[in-house]
Amino acid sequence: MNEILHSKIIGEGEPLIILHGFLGMLDNWKTLGGQYAQKGFEVHLVDQRNHGKSFWSDAFNYDLLTDDLKRYMDHHRLSSAVILGHSMGGKTAMQFACTHPGRTRKLLVADIAPKFYPPHHQGIIDGLNRLDMDRIASRGEADQQLAEYIRDKATRQFLLKNLYWVEKGRLGFRFNLAVLGEKMEEVGENIGSTETYGGPTLFLRGDRSEYIMETDLPEIKRHFPQAQVETISHSGHWLHAENPKDFFEKSMAFLQGQYGPGSGQAS
């Protein structure tokens, strides 16, 4: 399979690749991507396989997602780049940095740790599978149906951004629901137990999120010896959307070289 991932490229300067999370797409990062572009980065907002407008495949694991990213960089003649990933995208970013350290200028991981996460999206997958796409004529109707299974409005809005008109009168999702529903074990998988990346690394976590715990810090340091861990206030797992101002400020400080080994403890 030689398909190239779909992307939107904005700005000029140092390459910065941004990878969305599970059931997301590049549009989730459009606003922040524009801000990075204004600061002198060539921002590549990328749809990972089975998401957004990128290709669909029955095969799905982090080795493949890493290969997809390398192929994307080769296609766009990027010898190296800063890699930023959220959640599932953060796992891809970590795996890529460990596999291709020479092509990773800096690594920025948003609210995910290098560990296995048991499948925990089953309720969302079940709710999405129960939507009757033959009878839904608008995003509002989809939201009404989905509310029976997913109470949180913000989560529903995030998911329903993936709706598009497959043809006149018929809506569908941009993500490959069938495959992603089957591959949730793969989404939770960890990077290799002995893999490391020794370059500049920043982990950002939400203060209301439980994805990165204090007990995870030794494991983070074992895989990423230069890692700094910073906390974004007033935010959960979708920290970049819930507190974009602090996320941008802390990430820019890192990208501009204001963090380094010994510059601070986890906070």
Protein Blocks (a to p, Z undefined) as FASTA:
>chain_A
ZZdcddddededjdddddddehiafklmmmmmmmmmmnopacdddddehiajbccdfbdc
fklmmmmmmmmmmmnopabdcdddehjlmmmmmmmmmmmmmlmmbacdehiacdddddfk
lmmmmmmmmpcfklpcbfklmmmmmmmmmmblklmmmmmmmgccfbghiacdfbdfklmm
mmmmmmmpccdfkbccfbdcdddddfkbckbcfklmmmmmmmmmmbccdddehiafklml
mmmmlmmmmmmmmmnopacehiaccZZ
